[in-house]
């Protein structure tokens, strides 16, 4: 698509292994997972931008979108709290 892609494959490969896949999954499988991740991120960011104020994305917009998915909501809440703790410690 003409756009420069970041290299997510090593991270995806590690996550797949962490979730029970083989240590070195097929490159096609990693590529498919990367495409799915990119598609999901694109969709959620697009939705968040629709509800954001002045087209500026902030964490609250993303939290609002996942508020009914308790698993995601709790994880995001935990990560945001840890982020604030790290920010304070600096």
C-alpha positions as CSV (number, residue, x, y, z in Angstrom):
1,X,0.0,0.0,0.0
2,X,2.9,2.4,-0.5
3,X,2.9,3.2,3.2
4,X,6.0,2.1,5.2
5,X,5.2,-0.7,7.6
6,X,6.7,-1.1,11.0
7,X,8.1,-4.5,11.8
8,X,5.5,-6.2,14.0
9,X,6.4,-9.8,12.9
10,X,8.9,-10.5,15.7
11,X,6.5,-9.3,18.4
12,X,3.6,-11.2,16.9
13,X,5.7,-14.3,16.7
14,X,6.6,-14.0,20.4
15,X,3.0,-13.4,21.4
16,X,1.8,-16.4,19.4
17,X,4.4,-18.5,21.2
18,X,3.4,-17.1,24.5
19,X,-0.2,-18.1,23.8
20,X,0.7,-21.7,23.0
21,X,1.8,-21.7,19.3
22,X,5.0,-23.3,18.2
23,X,8.2,-21.3,18.7
24,X,8.6,-20.6,15.0
25,X,5.2,-20.4,13.3
26,X,4.9,-20.3,9.5
27,X,5.7,-16.9,8.0
28,X,2.3,-17.0,6.4
29,X,0.6,-17.4,9.7
30,X,2.5,-14.5,11.2
31,X,1.7,-12.3,8.2
32,X,-2.0,-13.1,8.6
33,X,-1.9,-12.3,12.3
34,X,-0.2,-9.0,11.5
35,X,-2.8,-8.1,8.9
36,X,-5.6,-8.9,11.5
37,X,-3.9,-6.8,14.1
38,X,-3.4,-3.9,11.7
39,X,-7.1,-4.1,10.6
40,X,-8.3,-4.2,14.2
41,X,-6.2,-1.2,15.2
42,X,-7.3,0.7,12.1
43,X,-11.0,0.0,12.9
44,X,-10.8,1.0,16.6
45,X,-8.8,4.1,15.9
46,X,-11.3,5.1,13.1
47,X,-14.2,4.6,15.5
48,X,-12.5,6.5,18.3
49,X,-11.8,9.4,15.9
50,X,-15.5,9.6,15.1
51,X,-16.3,10.3,18.7
52,X,-13.3,12.3,19.7
53,X,-13.3,16.0,20.2
54,X,-11.7,18.1,17.4
55,X,-10.3,15.0,15.8
56,X,-7.8,14.5,18.6
57,X,-7.6,11.0,20.0
58,X,-7.2,10.5,23.7
59,X,-7.3,7.4,25.9
60,X,-10.8,8.1,27.1
61,X,-12.1,7.8,23.6
62,X,-10.7,4.3,23.3
63,X,-11.9,3.4,26.8
64,X,-15.4,4.5,25.8
65,X,-15.4,2.2,22.8
66,X,-14.4,-0.9,24.8
67,X,-16.5,-0.1,27.9
68,X,-18.8,-3.1,27.3
69,X,-16.0,-5.6,26.8
70,X,-15.1,-6.2,30.4
71,X,-11.9,-8.2,29.6
72,X,-10.5,-5.4,27.4
73,X,-11.8,-2.7,29.7
74,X,-10.1,-4.1,32.8
75,X,-6.8,-4.6,31.0
76,X,-6.8,-1.1,29.6
77,X,-7.7,0.3,33.0
78,X,-4.8,-1.6,34.6
79,X,-2.4,-0.4,31.9
80,X,-3.5,3.2,32.3
81,X,-3.1,3.1,36.0
82,X,0.4,1.6,35.7
83,X,1.2,4.3,33.1
84,X,0.2,7.0,35.6
85,X,2.4,5.3,38.3
86,X,5.4,5.3,36.1
87,X,4.7,8.9,35.1
88,X,4.6,10.0,38.7
89,X,7.8,8.1,39.5
90,X,9.7,10.1,36.9
